[in-house]
Amino acid sequence: NHRNVGGLNCDGAVLYIIDPDIRKVLGRKDHKNQYEVAFKFNEEVGYSKITGITFNVSSFGRVFPVANFKPLHMKGNTVSNVSLGSMARFYKLGLRVGDTVKILYEIIPYLVFDPDDPKCKRSRNPVIQPPKVCPDCHETLEQDSGGILTCINPDCDCRKKGKILNYVQKMEIANLGEGKIDALYKSGYLTRIE
């Protein structure tokens, strides 16, 4: 009943004993009050159908998958995609368009396919396949023994932005991260490091 308090989402509660006599008996241990107990609400759980996988390219040419699904309203947000984290996890999940998956949401959304959950269902569609070419430059991707896909084209925009980011990080230039580099690169203001 207290997940939403005064229009704000709440992720837990702290029970605090106010009786000074009881507080004195419980005392402190390891610099912590023994008369306070924190409880966290379990993550929210929702179910949705997979609509596809988007394959993005990082600044250093690695491909990473993002699962797209029918929008869910969770924790005051509308959620319609979740990073799968790695190509290894993409292969392990073996997702298909139309699969019903479970979305867990605590700090960030997390997608699972739980074969023991009757609400998770496989569609009859074919398993979604990884890309064969880079989504940015359309050159052939290189795959290592662990299934990681990488664009090795030195002229690919993602690799050029990666070189700029690497330079910025090594030179310890503050307040210039991947997002700003991407925006400056796309606008044509920052295209290379001399």
Summary of the structure (lengths in Angstrom):
residues: 194
radius of gyration: 23.2
end to end distance: 59.2
largest distance: 72.5
contacts: 482
relative contact order: 0.13
helix: 20%
strand: 38%
